[in-house]
Amino acid sequence: MNIKEELYKQCITYVNNRLQTIEEIISSNQKALQSETKSSAGDKHETGRAMLQLEMEKAGQQINGVVKMKETLSKINLKGSSEVAHLGCVIKTTKASFFLSISAGQLIVNNENYFAISVSSPIGRILLGKKEGDTFVFNTTKQTIKEIF
């Protein structure tokens, strides 16, 4: 399996794990909401329900984020190669290696570190459209693109 395919696979795993965690939170909150019975301390009961409701809304927003990540991953073409950085490219610079995909953080392939970054992240926006040999500054650090594949 090549580097790009392995990075892609790790991003899929990241998204699936995240979705599972969110679903577990929702399930747990639904059970808590159902088991909340009206007690003599009415205000305390209402506050608890409101907090659970807020948690459910937050989890719903997180699911929307996961759905967007899945959509982004579905647009990646692992076969294509390009001289210009675009979604699905691996970009090696003088300082780090990046996989333009979703914001999944640090991934390791063949004992080498890669950072899965979104094209809409600050560094992703800088890298998008760059070519091998191009230089850029990110967080006051100058970097040169050594390789794009």
BALOBA-1460 file (C-alpha; in Angstrom, 3 decimals):
// residues 149
<rec num="1" residu="m" x="0.000" y="0.000" z="0.000"/>
<rec num="2" residu="n" x="1.399" y="3.400" z="-0.897"/>
<rec num="3" residu="i" x="1.736" y="6.361" z="1.468"/>
<rec num="4" residu="k" x="-1.284" y="8.228" z="0.123"/>
<rec num="5" residu="e" x="-3.552" y="5.181" z="0.425"/>
<rec num="6" residu="e" x="-2.363" y="4.530" z="3.987"/>
<rec num="7" residu="l" x="-2.932" y="8.184" z="4.989"/>
<rec num="8" residu="y" x="-6.394" y="8.045" z="3.418"/>
<rec num="9" residu="k" x="-7.182" y="4.827" z="5.311"/>
<rec num="10" residu="q" x="-6.078" y="6.431" z="8.592"/>
<rec num="11" residu="c" x="-8.319" y="9.454" z="7.885"/>
<rec num="12" residu="i" x="-11.291" y="7.129" z="7.284"/>
<rec num="13" residu="t" x="-10.540" y="5.370" z="10.596"/>
<rec num="14" residu="y" x="-10.280" y="8.756" z="12.348"/>
<rec num="15" residu="v" x="-13.708" y="9.819" z="11.004"/>
<rec num="16" residu="n" x="-15.347" y="6.487" z="11.882"/>
<rec num="17" residu="n" x="-13.924" y="6.553" z="15.435"/>
<rec num="18" residu="r" x="-15.103" y="10.116" z="15.891"/>
<rec num="19" residu="l" x="-18.586" y="9.229" z="14.655"/>
<rec num="20" residu="q" x="-18.743" y="6.253" z="17.019"/>
<rec num="21" residu="t" x="-17.732" y="8.424" z="19.990"/>
<rec num="22" residu="i" x="-20.380" y="11.035" z="19.165"/>
<rec num="23" residu="e" x="-23.050" y="8.343" z="18.736"/>
<rec num="24" residu="e" x="-22.126" y="6.906" z="22.142"/>
<rec num="25" residu="i" x="-22.467" y="10.368" z="23.716"/>
<rec num="26" residu="i" x="-25.887" y="10.846" z="22.090"/>
<rec num="27" residu="s" x="-27.056" y="7.410" z="23.235"/>
<rec num="28" residu="s" x="-25.840" y="8.049" z="26.776"/>
<rec num="29" residu="n" x="-27.549" y="11.462" z="26.864"/>
<rec num="30" residu="q" x="-30.807" y="10.009" z="25.514"/>
<rec num="31" residu="k" x="-30.806" y="7.392" z="28.277"/>
<rec num="32" residu="a" x="-30.098" y="10.082" z="30.862"/>
<rec num="33" residu="l" x="-32.945" y="12.234" z="29.522"/>
<rec num="34" residu="q" x="-35.364" y="9.307" z="29.676"/>
<rec num="35" residu="s" x="-34.339" y="8.355" z="33.202"/>
<rec num="36" residu="e" x="-34.586" y="11.939" z="34.503"/>
<rec num="37" residu="t" x="-37.800" y="11.847" z="36.507"/>
<rec num="38" residu="k" x="-39.548" y="14.813" z="37.993"/>
<rec num="39" residu="s" x="-38.180" y="15.126" z="41.482"/>
<rec num="40" residu="s" x="-39.225" y="17.358" z="44.331"/>
<rec num="41" residu="a" x="-36.355" y="19.654" z="43.376"/>
<rec num="42" residu="g" x="-38.069" y="20.927" z="40.209"/>
<rec num="43" residu="d" x="-35.536" y="23.620" z="39.301"/>
<rec num="44" residu="k" x="-32.634" y="21.208" z="39.642"/>
<rec num="45" residu="h" x="-34.471" y="18.745" z="37.384"/>
<rec num="46" residu="e" x="-35.091" y="21.392" z="34.699"/>
<rec num="47" residu="t" x="-31.460" y="22.520" z="34.820"/>
<rec num="48" residu="g" x="-30.276" y="18.923" z="34.366"/>
<rec num="49" residu="r" x="-32.601" y="18.434" z="31.378"/>
<rec num="50" residu="a" x="-31.449" y="21.720" z="29.818"/>
<rec num="51" residu="m" x="-27.792" y="20.714" z="30.208"/>
<rec num="52" residu="l" x="-28.474" y="17.344" z="28.568"/>
<rec num="53" residu="q" x="-30.346" y="19.086" z="25.757"/>
<rec num="54" residu="l" x="-27.346" y="21.376" z="25.152"/>
<rec num="55" residu="e" x="-25.050" y="18.346" z="25.047"/>
<rec num="56" residu="m" x="-27.353" y="16.725" z="22.474"/>
<rec num="57" residu="e" x="-27.274" y="19.861" z="20.295"/>
<rec num="58" residu="k" x="-23.479" y="19.991" z="20.523"/>
<rec num="59" residu="a" x="-23.244" y="16.314" z="19.531"/>
<rec num="60" residu="g" x="-25.567" y="17.011" z="16.584"/>
<rec num="61" residu="q" x="-23.241" y="19.763" z="15.373"/>
<rec num="62" residu="q" x="-20.285" y="17.398" z="15.726"/>
<rec num="63" residu="i" x="-22.092" y="14.812" z="13.592"/>
<rec num="64" residu="n" x="-22.550" y="17.483" z="10.900"/>
<rec num="65" residu="g" x="-18.790" y="18.061" z="11.023"/>
<rec num="66" residu="v" x="-18.117" y="14.337" z="10.621"/>
<rec num="67" residu="v" x="-20.511" y="14.178" z="7.652"/>
<rec num="68" residu="k" x="-18.606" y="17.054" z="6.002"/>
<rec num="69" residu="m" x="-15.311" y="15.226" z="6.618"/>
<rec num="70" residu="k" x="-16.736" y="12.090" z="4.959"/>
<rec num="71" residu="e" x="-17.866" y="14.191" z="1.977"/>
<rec num="72" residu="t" x="-14.387" y="15.698" z="1.670"/>
<rec num="73" residu="l" x="-12.740" y="12.265" z="1.817"/>
<rec num="74" residu="s" x="-15.119" y="10.955" z="-0.866"/>
<rec num="75" residu="k" x="-13.829" y="13.666" z="-3.248"/>
<rec num="76" residu="i" x="-10.213" y="12.519" z="-2.970"/>
<rec num="77" residu="n" x="-8.746" y="10.793" z="-6.005"/>
<rec num="78" residu="l" x="-5.816" y="8.660" z="-4.829"/>
<rec num="79" residu="k" x="-4.740" y="7.655" z="-8.336"/>
<rec num="80" residu="g" x="-4.165" y="11.067" z="-9.846"/>
<rec num="81" residu="s" x="-0.900" y="12.927" z="-9.607"/>
<rec num="82" residu="s" x="-0.307" y="16.586" z="-10.085"/>
<rec num="83" residu="e" x="2.435" y="19.136" z="-9.974"/>
<rec num="84" residu="v" x="0.089" y="21.511" z="-8.164"/>
<rec num="85" residu="a" x="-1.027" y="20.956" z="-4.553"/>
<rec num="86" residu="h" x="-4.720" y="20.035" z="-4.329"/>
<rec num="87" residu="l" x="-7.120" y="17.941" z="-2.238"/>
<rec num="88" residu="g" x="-5.630" y="14.460" z="-1.780"/>
<rec num="89" residu="c" x="-1.989" y="15.451" z="-2.328"/>
<rec num="90" residu="v" x="0.915" y="14.655" z="-0.066"/>
<rec num="91" residu="i" x="3.203" y="17.663" z="0.261"/>
<rec num="92" residu="k" x="6.678" y="17.356" z="1.713"/>
<rec num="93" residu="t" x="8.346" y="20.590" z="2.790"/>
<rec num="94" residu="t" x="11.685" y="21.361" z="4.394"/>
<rec num="95" residu="k" x="9.949" y="21.334" z="7.804"/>
<rec num="96" residu="a" x="7.046" y="18.827" z="7.637"/>
<rec num="97" residu="s" x="4.920" y="16.542" z="5.493"/>
<rec num="98" residu="f" x="1.227" y="17.202" z="4.906"/>
<rec num="99" residu="f" x="-1.746" y="15.284" z="3.536"/>
<rec num="100" residu="l" x="-4.302" y="17.749" z="2.144"/>
<rec num="101" residu="s" x="-7.552" y="16.107" z="3.210"/>
<rec num="102" residu="i" x="-9.331" y="16.619" z="6.538"/>
<rec num="103" residu="s" x="-8.116" y="17.964" z="9.863"/>
<rec num="104" residu="a" x="-7.174" y="14.656" z="11.489"/>
<rec num="105" residu="g" x="-3.907" y="15.732" z="13.090"/>
<rec num="106" residu="q" x="-0.681" y="13.776" z="13.072"/>
<rec num="107" residu="l" x="-0.582" y="10.434" z="11.242"/>
<rec num="108" residu="i" x="2.353" y="8.036" z="10.982"/>
<rec num="109" residu="v" x="3.202" y="5.941" z="7.920"/>
<rec num="110" residu="n" x="6.451" y="3.951" z="7.674"/>
<rec num="111" residu="n" x="7.736" y="5.671" z="10.839"/>
<rec num="112" residu="e" x="7.331" y="9.052" z="9.162"/>
<rec num="113" residu="n" x="5.099" y="11.859" z="10.486"/>
<rec num="114" residu="y" x="2.432" y="13.437" z="8.307"/>
<rec num="115" residu="f" x="-0.133" y="16.048" z="9.225"/>
<rec num="116" residu="a" x="-3.618" y="15.513" z="7.810"/>
<rec num="117" residu="i" x="-4.870" y="19.045" z="7.216"/>
<rec num="118" residu="s" x="-7.996" y="20.524" z="5.701"/>
<rec num="119" residu="v" x="-7.745" y="22.676" z="2.579"/>
<rec num="120" residu="s" x="-9.677" y="25.331" z="4.516"/>
<rec num="121" residu="s" x="-7.174" y="25.420" z="7.405"/>
<rec num="122" residu="p" x="-4.662" y="28.298" z="7.465"/>
<rec num="123" residu="i" x="-1.758" y="26.071" z="6.314"/>
<rec num="124" residu="g" x="-4.033" y="24.249" z="3.855"/>
<rec num="125" residu="r" x="-5.039" y="27.533" z="2.204"/>
<rec num="126" residu="i" x="-1.365" y="28.481" z="1.869"/>
<rec num="127" residu="l" x="-0.369" y="25.129" z="0.333"/>
<rec num="128" residu="l" x="-3.287" y="24.897" z="-2.089"/>
<rec num="129" residu="g" x="-2.071" y="25.633" z="-5.626"/>
<rec num="130" residu="k" x="1.643" y="25.602" z="-4.718"/>
<rec num="131" residu="k" x="4.247" y="23.700" z="-6.785"/>
<rec num="132" residu="e" x="7.489" y="21.895" z="-5.990"/>
<rec num="133" residu="g" x="10.203" y="24.448" z="-5.255"/>
<rec num="134" residu="d" x="7.740" y="27.119" z="-4.083"/>
<rec num="135" residu="t" x="8.508" y="28.749" z="-0.746"/>
<rec num="136" residu="f" x="6.021" y="30.081" z="1.790"/>
<rec num="137" residu="v" x="5.960" y="31.409" z="5.337"/>
<rec num="138" residu="f" x="3.725" y="29.867" z="7.982"/>
<rec num="139" residu="n" x="3.897" y="30.923" z="11.654"/>
<rec num="140" residu="t" x="6.998" y="32.985" z="10.852"/>
<rec num="141" residu="t" x="8.777" y="29.862" z="9.539"/>
<rec num="142" residu="k" x="9.933" y="29.804" z="5.925"/>
<rec num="143" residu="q" x="9.439" y="26.462" z="4.175"/>
<rec num="144" residu="t" x="10.151" y="25.146" z="0.709"/>
<rec num="145" residu="i" x="8.084" y="22.479" z="-0.996"/>
<rec num="146" residu="k" x="10.377" y="19.535" z="-1.798"/>
<rec num="147" residu="e" x="7.837" y="17.097" z="-3.231"/>
<rec num="148" residu="i" x="4.163" y="16.817" z="-4.181"/>
<rec num="149" residu="f" x="2.494" y="13.520" z="-4.977"/>
